[in-house]
Amino acid sequence: MKRFAQAGLVLALTATAFAAHAATELVIATVNNGHMIEMQKLTPFFEKANPDIKLKWVTLEEGTLRQRVTTDIATKGGQFDVMTIGLYEAPIWSKKGWLKPIATDAAYDVDDLLPAIRSGLSNEGKLYAAPFYGESSMLMYRKDLADKAGVKFSDPPTWAEVKDFAEKANDPKAGVFGMCLRGKPGWGDNMAFLTTMVNTNGGQWFDMQWKPQIDTKPWKDAITFYVDLMKKAGPPGAAANSFNENLALFNEGKCAQWVDATIAASFISDPKQSKVADKVAYAAAPVAVTPKGSNWLWSWNLAIPASSTKDEAAQKFIKWATSKDYIQLVAKEQGWGAVPTGTRKSTYANPEFQKVAKFAAAEKKAIDSANPNPGENTLPKSPYAGVQYAAIPEFQAIGVGVGQQMSAALAGKVTVDQALKTSQTLAEREMKKGGYYK
């Protein structure tokens, strides 16, 4: 009898080992932003509901993530089963056949996705990436400091008003800087912000003949204003700061104001993370010559590379992580203030969310007003889609190169004129190489 019991135990252990071995491992590449970190913490909920799937996370800084996933998908490396990609990559990669369509069903409710985001992720009526969170950009500022300085912003605020407040509120001895803005080089780092600044000054990346327009007056006006403002009222080492660095500064009470992604509002208004949570106010992204292209449109999305052999498991995970139920799960575990926003109409319609998210109306207004379509995104007509980027494959290399020059100008290593001239040359070289013009 004992022998049979032992044999049964061996069989049971073998079966358990086999089941564990048979579990599909999904390798997910994602960015080290707050909402993604939260998603990883909620892994046990997914794995409990899907015991045959195990999640393996590869979490990377934004610039590194872009390089890794771009290389992997272009070479069909098959390193990742699910990739976190942006609104820039989704249309380009889907047209190249590099992504599998997302298989949505009635429960997923694709019609609940915000139209601007859904449109940017679709190709020929099919969704090729599912939005995890979406964003535009806006001005976030310390209302207490603005009241003290006697500053009231127009709607939308002007960059002249922002500069005035920055100079009045700047008090380095007290540990408060008048303005925090991105300086770290990268097409999705400093150039995301700077492109909107160029747009609102009446500039563009390329004219209708695809000739780069960097060495022009609108660019010079924007970059000169930016460098002067940050030298007068920015934190030290601003040339190395992007979203996460400025978020940390703002949460510590060290920024009087910050123009960046609307998604930041959910963090700076959270008393668990922010020392100034009860002192924050929101306004539209500042404007100069034109409101066109003054605020960006972006989303971080989950997509399946065509090289993945684990399509069924990947589809299950993506539908879970971008569903209405996932938003409810985050709300239950962390509170409504912590849910990923900018993707679903139902989130903004939820009274529980509205109650805690003082930023909700400003965020949705910004997302709804951003227009990435050619002809709508810049004052002079432009041939490209995108607000804070140009949706062409060559833009990554151009944006990175120009970002390095702008960061160098901010750090005082080169003049603004030198940075613009060098940027124009490298952009012309890339565009000629791409066959856009001779």
Residue pairs with C-beta under 8 A, 6 or more apart in sequence:
19 52
22 52
23 51
23 52
23 53
23 54
24 52
24 53
24 54
24 310
24 313
25 53
25 54
25 55
25 56
26 53
26 54
26 55
26 56
26 81
26 82
26 310
26 313
26 314
26 317
27 56
27 58
27 79
27 80
27 81
27 82
28 55
28 56
28 57
28 58
28 80
28 81
28 82
28 83
28 84
28 302
28 317
29 58
29 60
29 65
29 68
29 69
29 72
29 79
29 80
29 82
29 83
29 84
30 36
30 39
30 40
30 57
30 58
30 59
30 60
30 65
30 84
31 59
31 60
31 61
31 62
31 65
31 84
31 300
32 59
32 60
32 61
32 62
32 244
33 62
33 243
33 244
33 263
33 300
34 266
34 267
35 132
35 133
35 263
35 300
35 340
36 59
36 84
36 132
36 300
37 59
38 330
38 334
38 338
38 340
39 132
39 321
40 57
40 59
42 326
42 329
42 330
42 333
43 55
43 57
45 329
46 53
46 55
46 317
46 320
46 321
47 53
47 54
47 55
49 320
50 313
50 316
50 317
50 320
52 313
53 313
53 316
53 317
55 317
58 68
58 80
60 68
62 186
62 188
62 189
62 242
62 243
63 186
63 188
63 189
65 84
66 86
66 188
66 396
68 79
69 80
69 83
69 84
69 85
69 89
70 89
70 396
71 77
72 78
72 79
72 80
72 83
72 305
72 307
73 83
73 93
73 98
73 99
73 305
73 306
73 307
74 98
76 306
76 307
77 307
78 305
78 307
78 308
78 309
80 305
80 308
81 304
81 305
81 308
81 310
81 313
81 314
82 302
82 303
82 304
82 308
82 314
82 317
82 318
83 302
83 303
83 304
83 305
84 132
84 300
84 301
84 302
84 303
85 93
85 129
85 300
85 301
85 303
86 188
86 298
86 299
86 300
86 301
87 117
87 120
87 121
87 297
87 298
87 299
87 301
87 372
87 386
88 188
88 386
88 389
88 391
88 395
90 99
90 120
90 121
90 128
90 129
90 301
90 303
91 120
91 121
91 123
91 128
91 385
91 391
92 391
92 392
92 393
93 99
93 128
93 303
94 101
94 123
94 126
94 128
94 129
95 123
97 306
98 305
98 306
99 128
99 129
99 303
99 304
99 305
99 306
100 128
100 303
100 304
100 305
100 306
100 308
100 311
100 314
101 126
101 127
101 128
102 126
102 127
102 128
102 129
102 130
102 303
102 304
102 315
102 318
102 319
103 315
103 319
104 110
104 127
104 130
104 319
105 319
107 323
108 319
108 323
109 324
109 346
110 118
110 127
112 324
112 344
112 345
112 346
113 131
113 343
113 344
113 345
114 131
114 134
114 342
114 343
114 344
114 345
114 367
114 368
116 297
116 367
116 368
116 370
116 371
116 372
117 131
117 134
117 297
117 299
117 342
117 343
117 367
118 127
118 131
120 297
120 299
120 372
121 127
121 128
121 129
121 130
121 131
121 299
121 301
122 128
128 303
129 301
129 302
129 303
130 301
130 302
130 303
130 318
130 319
130 321
130 322
131 299
131 300
131 301
131 322
131 342
131 343
132 299
132 300
132 301
132 302
132 321
132 322
132 340
132 343
133 263
133 299
133 300
133 340
133 341
133 342
133 343
134 297
134 298
134 299
134 341
134 342
134 343
134 367
135 261
135 262
135 263
135 296
135 297
135 298
135 299
135 341
135 342
135 363
135 367
136 261
136 262
136 285
136 295
136 296
136 297
136 298
136 342
136 363
136 366
136 367
136 369
136 370
137 193
137 196
137 259
137 260
137 261
137 262
137 285
137 295
137 296
137 366
137 388
138 259
138 262
138 265
138 282
138 283
138 284
138 285
138 295
138 362
138 363
138 366
139 153
139 157
139 162
139 257
139 258
139 259
139 282
139 283
139 284
139 285
139 286
140 250
140 257
140 258
140 259
140 260
140 264
140 265
140 268
140 280
140 281
140 282
141 153
141 165
141 256
141 257
141 258
141 280
141 281
141 282
141 283
142 169
142 253
142 255
142 256
142 257
142 276
142 279
142 280
142 281
143 279
143 280
143 281
144 279
145 165
145 169
145 176
145 256
145 279
146 152
146 153
146 165
146 169
146 256
146 281
149 165
149 168
149 169
151 161
151 164
151 165
151 168
153 161
153 162
153 165
153 283
154 161
155 283
155 284
156 283
156 284
156 285
156 286
156 287
156 291
156 294
157 283
157 284
157 286
157 287
158 286
158 287
158 288
159 197
159 200
159 225
159 286
159 287
159 288
161 286
162 179
162 229
162 257
162 259
162 286
163 225
163 229
165 178
165 256
165 257
166 178
166 179
166 229
166 232
166 233
166 256
166 257
167 178
167 232
167 233
168 178
169 176
169 178
169 233
169 256
169 257
170 176
170 177
170 178
170 179
170 232
170 233
170 256
175 253
175 254
176 253
176 254
176 255
176 256
177 233
177 234
177 235
177 249
177 254
177 255
177 256
178 232
178 233
178 234
178 256
178 257
179 229
179 230
179 233
179 234
179 255
179 256
179 257
179 258
180 234
180 235
180 238
180 241
180 246
180 249
180 250
180 254
180 255
180 257
180 258
181 193
181 226
181 229
181 230
181 234
181 238
181 241
181 246
181 258
181 259
181 260
182 189
182 190
182 192
182 193
182 194
182 241
182 242
182 243
182 246
182 260
183 190
183 230
183 234
183 238
183 239
183 240
183 241
183 242
183 407
183 410
183 411
184 190
184 239
184 240
184 241
184 242
184 245
184 407
185 191
185 400
185 403
185 404
185 406
185 407
186 242
186 399
186 400
186 403
187 389
187 395
187 396
187 398
187 399
187 400
187 402
187 403
188 389
188 399
189 242
189 243
189 403
190 242
190 403
190 406
190 407
190 410
191 388
191 389
191 399
191 402
191 403
191 406
192 296
192 298
192 388
192 389
193 259
193 260
193 388
194 222
194 223
194 226
194 403
194 406
195 205
195 293
195 296
195 387
195 388
195 389
196 285
196 293
196 294
196 295
196 296
196 387
196 388
197 222
197 223
197 225
197 226
197 288
198 204
198 218
198 219
198 222
198 223
199 290
199 292
199 293
199 294
199 377
199 378
199 379
199 387
200 222
200 285
200 286
200 287
200 288
200 289
200 290
200 291
200 292
200 293
200 294
201 218
201 219
201 221
201 222
201 225
201 288
201 289
202 218
202 288
202 289
202 290
202 379
202 380
203 213
203 216
203 218
203 219
203 222
203 378
203 379
204 213
204 218
204 378
204 379
204 380
204 382
205 212
205 213
205 214
205 382
205 384
205 390
205 395
205 398
205 427
206 212
206 213
206 382
206 383
206 384
206 390
206 431
206 436
207 213
207 380
207 382
207 383
208 381
208 382
208 383
209 437
210 383
210 431
210 436
210 437
211 428
211 431
211 437
212 398
212 424
212 427
212 428
212 431
213 219
214 402
214 420
214 423
214 424
214 427
215 420
215 421
215 423
215 424
218 289
219 420
220 416
220 417
220 420
221 288
222 288
223 406
223 409
223 416
223 419
223 420
224 416
226 410
227 409
227 410
227 416
230 238
230 410
231 412
233 256
235 241
235 249
235 254
235 255
238 410
239 407
239 408
239 410
239 411
241 249
243 260
243 261
243 264
246 255
246 258
246 260
247 260
247 264
247 267
247 268
249 255
250 258
250 264
250 268
250 274
250 276
251 267
251 268
251 273
251 274
251 275
251 276
252 275
253 275
253 276
258 264
259 285
259 286
261 296
261 298
262 341
262 342
262 359
262 362
262 363
262 366
262 367
263 340
263 341
263 342
263 363
265 280
265 282
265 357
265 359
265 362
265 363
266 337
266 338
266 339
266 341
266 357
266 359
267 273
267 274
268 274
268 276
268 277
268 280
269 277
269 280
269 337
269 357
269 358
269 359
270 277
270 337
270 338
271 277
271 278
274 280
280 358
282 358
282 359
282 362
282 363
283 362
284 294
284 295
284 362
284 365
284 366
284 369
285 294
285 295
285 296
285 366
286 294
287 294
288 294
289 379
290 379
292 371
292 376
292 377
292 378
292 379
293 377
293 378
293 379
293 387
295 366
295 369
295 370
295 387
296 370
296 387
296 388
297 367
297 370
297 371
297 372
297 387
297 388
298 388
299 342
299 343
301 322
302 317
302 318
302 321
302 322
303 318
304 311
304 314
304 315
304 318
308 314
320 326
322 343
324 344
324 346
327 339
327 340
327 344
327 346
327 347
330 338
330 339
330 340
331 338
331 339
331 352
331 353
335 356
336 350
336 352
336 353
336 355
336 356
336 357
337 356
337 357
339 347
339 353
341 347
341 348
341 357
341 360
341 363
342 363
342 367
347 353
348 354
348 360
348 364
353 360
354 360
357 363
370 387
371 377
371 387
372 385
372 386
372 387
372 391
373 385
374 381
374 382
374 383
374 384
374 385
375 381
375 382
377 384
377 385
377 386
377 387
382 390
384 390
384 391
384 392
385 391
386 395
389 395
389 399
392 434
393 434
394 430
394 431
394 433
394 434
394 436
397 430
398 426
398 427
398 430
398 431
401 423
401 426
401 427
401 430
402 423
402 426
402 427
405 414
405 419
405 420
405 422
405 423
406 419
406 423
408 414
408 419
409 415
409 416
409 418
409 419
414 422
431 437
432 438
